[in-house]
Amino acid sequence: MVSNCSIIWILGANERNTTGFLAMKVISGGQTGSDQAGLAAAKELGLETGGWLPKGYMTAEGPRPDLLTLYNMKEHPKKGYPPRTERNVIDSDATVIFGDADSPGCTLTRKYCKLYTKPVALISFPGAFSIEETAIGIANWIAKDPEIFVLNIAGNRESKNPGIFEFTKAVLLLALQKR
């Protein structure tokens, strides 16, 4: 059973995106949990996927070179998570972060969003809102900005926040569906 969440902070937005889908491409860093859930949801919806993995294709489960072909990802030339996090923020138009906003990875992602003036939405998990309410909030946020075509999905790994994969995927399947 997936818990509820809280939408704790959303920055950015103005006009409506008229592409049909609320994002044309979803990228992430390929980590277990939120990152992989975002890619899985996008692929299920038929959206383009991509993003940067750390050198050596590292995830909490170990190397995952299969993600390169499964989700059209690229291997970053530098080791560690920070370089790929920065690149994914740069390559996206906006970021949605799922989980504990104060975790080291989420804090770093927020820092890069601020540095590169990219809109960011923080979705705490677990929290107070249902999957449906969260999806509506994200969809409305994206729909107000016609410049969001590449959406970066970031957040906690599954081992740090159990259930986050299931929650993130369910939310994004609803939020990103064709309108």
Contacts in CASP RR format, 6 or more apart in sequence:
PFRMAT RR
TARGET T0000
AUTHOR 0000-0000-0000
METHOD contacts of the structure
MODEL  1
MVSNCSIIWILGANERNTTGFLAMKVISGGQTGSDQAGLAAAKELGLETG
GWLPKGYMTAEGPRPDLLTLYNMKEHPKKGYPPRTERNVIDSDATVIFGD
ADSPGCTLTRKYCKLYTKPVALISFPGAFSIEETAIGIANWIAKDPEIFV
LNIAGNRESKNPGIFEFTKAVLLLALQKR
2 131 0 8 1.000
2 163 0 8 1.000
2 166 0 8 1.000
2 167 0 8 1.000
2 170 0 8 1.000
3 125 0 8 1.000
3 126 0 8 1.000
3 127 0 8 1.000
3 163 0 8 1.000
3 167 0 8 1.000
4 126 0 8 1.000
4 127 0 8 1.000
4 128 0 8 1.000
4 129 0 8 1.000
4 130 0 8 1.000
5 98 0 8 1.000
5 99 0 8 1.000
5 123 0 8 1.000
5 124 0 8 1.000
5 125 0 8 1.000
5 126 0 8 1.000
5 127 0 8 1.000
5 128 0 8 1.000
5 129 0 8 1.000
5 134 0 8 1.000
5 167 0 8 1.000
5 171 0 8 1.000
6 123 0 8 1.000
6 124 0 8 1.000
6 127 0 8 1.000
6 128 0 8 1.000
6 129 0 8 1.000
7 121 0 8 1.000
7 122 0 8 1.000
7 123 0 8 1.000
7 124 0 8 1.000
7 129 0 8 1.000
7 134 0 8 1.000
7 137 0 8 1.000
8 101 0 8 1.000
8 122 0 8 1.000
8 123 0 8 1.000
8 124 0 8 1.000
9 101 0 8 1.000
9 120 0 8 1.000
9 121 0 8 1.000
9 122 0 8 1.000
10 120 0 8 1.000
10 121 0 8 1.000
10 122 0 8 1.000
10 137 0 8 1.000
10 141 0 8 1.000
11 119 0 8 1.000
11 120 0 8 1.000
11 121 0 8 1.000
12 94 0 8 1.000
12 119 0 8 1.000
12 141 0 8 1.000
12 144 0 8 1.000
12 145 0 8 1.000
13 119 0 8 1.000
13 141 0 8 1.000
13 144 0 8 1.000
13 145 0 8 1.000
14 144 0 8 1.000
14 145 0 8 1.000
14 146 0 8 1.000
15 144 0 8 1.000
15 145 0 8 1.000
15 146 0 8 1.000
16 143 0 8 1.000
16 144 0 8 1.000
16 146 0 8 1.000
17 142 0 8 1.000
17 143 0 8 1.000
17 145 0 8 1.000
17 146 0 8 1.000
17 147 0 8 1.000
17 148 0 8 1.000
17 149 0 8 1.000
18 146 0 8 1.000
19 149 0 8 1.000
20 178 0 8 1.000
20 179 0 8 1.000
21 45 0 8 1.000
21 47 0 8 1.000
21 176 0 8 1.000
21 177 0 8 1.000
21 178 0 8 1.000
21 179 0 8 1.000
22 139 0 8 1.000
22 142 0 8 1.000
22 143 0 8 1.000
22 148 0 8 1.000
22 175 0 8 1.000
22 176 0 8 1.000
22 177 0 8 1.000
22 179 0 8 1.000
23 42 0 8 1.000
23 47 0 8 1.000
23 142 0 8 1.000
23 148 0 8 1.000
23 149 0 8 1.000
23 150 0 8 1.000
23 151 0 8 1.000
23 176 0 8 1.000
24 47 0 8 1.000
24 48 0 8 1.000
24 149 0 8 1.000
24 150 0 8 1.000
25 42 0 8 1.000
25 47 0 8 1.000
25 48 0 8 1.000
25 49 0 8 1.000
25 50 0 8 1.000
25 149 0 8 1.000
25 150 0 8 1.000
25 151 0 8 1.000
26 38 0 8 1.000
26 39 0 8 1.000
26 41 0 8 1.000
26 42 0 8 1.000
26 47 0 8 1.000
26 48 0 8 1.000
26 49 0 8 1.000
26 50 0 8 1.000
26 150 0 8 1.000
26 151 0 8 1.000
26 152 0 8 1.000
26 153 0 8 1.000
26 172 0 8 1.000
26 176 0 8 1.000
27 39 0 8 1.000
27 49 0 8 1.000
27 50 0 8 1.000
27 51 0 8 1.000
27 52 0 8 1.000
27 88 0 8 1.000
27 91 0 8 1.000
27 92 0 8 1.000
27 150 0 8 1.000
27 151 0 8 1.000
27 152 0 8 1.000
27 153 0 8 1.000
28 34 0 8 1.000
28 35 0 8 1.000
28 36 0 8 1.000
28 38 0 8 1.000
28 39 0 8 1.000
28 50 0 8 1.000
28 51 0 8 1.000
28 88 0 8 1.000
28 152 0 8 1.000
28 153 0 8 1.000
28 154 0 8 1.000
29 35 0 8 1.000
29 51 0 8 1.000
29 52 0 8 1.000
29 53 0 8 1.000
29 54 0 8 1.000
29 73 0 8 1.000
29 84 0 8 1.000
29 85 0 8 1.000
29 88 0 8 1.000
29 154 0 8 1.000
30 36 0 8 1.000
30 39 0 8 1.000
30 51 0 8 1.000
30 53 0 8 1.000
30 59 0 8 1.000
30 64 0 8 1.000
30 67 0 8 1.000
30 71 0 8 1.000
30 73 0 8 1.000
31 59 0 8 1.000
31 60 0 8 1.000
31 81 0 8 1.000
31 155 0 8 1.000
31 157 0 8 1.000
32 59 0 8 1.000
32 60 0 8 1.000
32 61 0 8 1.000
32 157 0 8 1.000
32 158 0 8 1.000
32 159 0 8 1.000
32 165 0 8 1.000
33 155 0 8 1.000
33 156 0 8 1.000
33 157 0 8 1.000
33 158 0 8 1.000
33 161 0 8 1.000
33 163 0 8 1.000
33 164 0 8 1.000
33 165 0 8 1.000
33 168 0 8 1.000
34 97 0 8 1.000
34 98 0 8 1.000
34 99 0 8 1.000
34 153 0 8 1.000
34 154 0 8 1.000
34 155 0 8 1.000
34 156 0 8 1.000
34 157 0 8 1.000
34 164 0 8 1.000
34 165 0 8 1.000
34 168 0 8 1.000
35 153 0 8 1.000
35 154 0 8 1.000
35 155 0 8 1.000
35 157 0 8 1.000
36 59 0 8 1.000
36 67 0 8 1.000
36 165 0 8 1.000
37 98 0 8 1.000
37 153 0 8 1.000
37 164 0 8 1.000
37 165 0 8 1.000
37 166 0 8 1.000
37 167 0 8 1.000
37 168 0 8 1.000
37 169 0 8 1.000
37 172 0 8 1.000
38 153 0 8 1.000
38 168 0 8 1.000
38 169 0 8 1.000
38 172 0 8 1.000
39 49 0 8 1.000
39 50 0 8 1.000
39 67 0 8 1.000
39 70 0 8 1.000
39 71 0 8 1.000
39 153 0 8 1.000
40 169 0 8 1.000
41 168 0 8 1.000
41 169 0 8 1.000
41 172 0 8 1.000
41 173 0 8 1.000
41 176 0 8 1.000
42 48 0 8 1.000
42 49 0 8 1.000
42 172 0 8 1.000
42 176 0 8 1.000
43 49 0 8 1.000
43 70 0 8 1.000
43 71 0 8 1.000
44 173 0 8 1.000
45 173 0 8 1.000
45 176 0 8 1.000
45 177 0 8 1.000
45 178 0 8 1.000
47 176 0 8 1.000
48 72 0 8 1.000
49 71 0 8 1.000
49 72 0 8 1.000
49 73 0 8 1.000
50 71 0 8 1.000
50 72 0 8 1.000
50 73 0 8 1.000
50 74 0 8 1.000
51 71 0 8 1.000
51 72 0 8 1.000
51 73 0 8 1.000
51 74 0 8 1.000
51 84 0 8 1.000
51 87 0 8 1.000
51 88 0 8 1.000
51 91 0 8 1.000
52 73 0 8 1.000
52 74 0 8 1.000
52 75 0 8 1.000
52 76 0 8 1.000
52 83 0 8 1.000
52 84 0 8 1.000
52 87 0 8 1.000
52 88 0 8 1.000
52 91 0 8 1.000
53 59 0 8 1.000
53 64 0 8 1.000
53 67 0 8 1.000
53 68 0 8 1.000
53 73 0 8 1.000
53 74 0 8 1.000
53 75 0 8 1.000
53 76 0 8 1.000
53 84 0 8 1.000
54 75 0 8 1.000
54 76 0 8 1.000
54 78 0 8 1.000
54 79 0 8 1.000
54 80 0 8 1.000
54 81 0 8 1.000
54 83 0 8 1.000
54 84 0 8 1.000
55 75 0 8 1.000
55 76 0 8 1.000
55 77 0 8 1.000
55 78 0 8 1.000
55 79 0 8 1.000
55 80 0 8 1.000
56 63 0 8 1.000
56 65 0 8 1.000
56 75 0 8 1.000
56 79 0 8 1.000
57 63 0 8 1.000
57 64 0 8 1.000
57 65 0 8 1.000
57 67 0 8 1.000
57 68 0 8 1.000
57 75 0 8 1.000
58 64 0 8 1.000
58 79 0 8 1.000
58 80 0 8 1.000
58 81 0 8 1.000
59 67 0 8 1.000
59 157 0 8 1.000
60 157 0 8 1.000
60 158 0 8 1.000
60 159 0 8 1.000
67 73 0 8 1.000
68 74 0 8 1.000
68 75 0 8 1.000
76 83 0 8 1.000
76 84 0 8 1.000
76 87 0 8 1.000
77 83 0 8 1.000
78 84 0 8 1.000
81 105 0 8 1.000
81 108 0 8 1.000
82 108 0 8 1.000
85 105 0 8 1.000
85 108 0 8 1.000
85 109 0 8 1.000
85 112 0 8 1.000
85 154 0 8 1.000
86 112 0 8 1.000
88 95 0 8 1.000
88 152 0 8 1.000
88 154 0 8 1.000
89 95 0 8 1.000
89 109 0 8 1.000
89 112 0 8 1.000
89 113 0 8 1.000
89 116 0 8 1.000
89 118 0 8 1.000
89 152 0 8 1.000
90 112 0 8 1.000
90 116 0 8 1.000
91 150 0 8 1.000
91 152 0 8 1.000
92 118 0 8 1.000
92 150 0 8 1.000
92 151 0 8 1.000
92 152 0 8 1.000
93 118 0 8 1.000
93 119 0 8 1.000
93 145 0 8 1.000
93 147 0 8 1.000
93 148 0 8 1.000
93 149 0 8 1.000
93 150 0 8 1.000
93 151 0 8 1.000
94 118 0 8 1.000
94 119 0 8 1.000
94 120 0 8 1.000
94 121 0 8 1.000
94 142 0 8 1.000
94 145 0 8 1.000
94 148 0 8 1.000
94 151 0 8 1.000
94 152 0 8 1.000
95 109 0 8 1.000
95 113 0 8 1.000
95 118 0 8 1.000
95 119 0 8 1.000
95 120 0 8 1.000
95 121 0 8 1.000
95 151 0 8 1.000
95 152 0 8 1.000
95 153 0 8 1.000
95 154 0 8 1.000
96 120 0 8 1.000
96 121 0 8 1.000
96 123 0 8 1.000
96 138 0 8 1.000
96 151 0 8 1.000
96 152 0 8 1.000
96 153 0 8 1.000
96 154 0 8 1.000
97 106 0 8 1.000
97 109 0 8 1.000
97 110 0 8 1.000
97 120 0 8 1.000
97 121 0 8 1.000
97 122 0 8 1.000
97 123 0 8 1.000
97 154 0 8 1.000
97 155 0 8 1.000
98 123 0 8 1.000
98 125 0 8 1.000
98 153 0 8 1.000
98 154 0 8 1.000
98 155 0 8 1.000
98 156 0 8 1.000
98 164 0 8 1.000
98 167 0 8 1.000
98 168 0 8 1.000
98 171 0 8 1.000
99 106 0 8 1.000
99 122 0 8 1.000
99 123 0 8 1.000
99 124 0 8 1.000
99 125 0 8 1.000
99 155 0 8 1.000
99 156 0 8 1.000
99 161 0 8 1.000
99 164 0 8 1.000
100 106 0 8 1.000
100 124 0 8 1.000
100 125 0 8 1.000
100 156 0 8 1.000
100 160 0 8 1.000
100 161 0 8 1.000
101 107 0 8 1.000
101 110 0 8 1.000
101 122 0 8 1.000
101 124 0 8 1.000
103 155 0 8 1.000
103 156 0 8 1.000
103 160 0 8 1.000
105 154 0 8 1.000
105 155 0 8 1.000
106 122 0 8 1.000
106 154 0 8 1.000
106 155 0 8 1.000
106 156 0 8 1.000
109 120 0 8 1.000
109 154 0 8 1.000
109 155 0 8 1.000
110 120 0 8 1.000
110 122 0 8 1.000
112 118 0 8 1.000
113 119 0 8 1.000
113 120 0 8 1.000
114 120 0 8 1.000
119 141 0 8 1.000
119 145 0 8 1.000
119 148 0 8 1.000
121 138 0 8 1.000
121 141 0 8 1.000
123 134 0 8 1.000
123 138 0 8 1.000
123 171 0 8 1.000
125 156 0 8 1.000
125 161 0 8 1.000
125 163 0 8 1.000
125 164 0 8 1.000
125 167 0 8 1.000
125 168 0 8 1.000
131 167 0 8 1.000
131 170 0 8 1.000
131 171 0 8 1.000
131 174 0 8 1.000
132 174 0 8 1.000
134 171 0 8 1.000
134 175 0 8 1.000
135 170 0 8 1.000
135 171 0 8 1.000
135 172 0 8 1.000
135 173 0 8 1.000
135 174 0 8 1.000
135 175 0 8 1.000
136 174 0 8 1.000
136 175 0 8 1.000
137 175 0 8 1.000
138 171 0 8 1.000
138 172 0 8 1.000
138 175 0 8 1.000
139 174 0 8 1.000
139 175 0 8 1.000
139 176 0 8 1.000
142 148 0 8 1.000
142 151 0 8 1.000
142 175 0 8 1.000
142 176 0 8 1.000
143 179 0 8 1.000
151 176 0 8 1.000
153 168 0 8 1.000
153 172 0 8 1.000
155 164 0 8 1.000
156 164 0 8 1.000
157 164 0 8 1.000
158 164 0 8 1.000
158 165 0 8 1.000
END
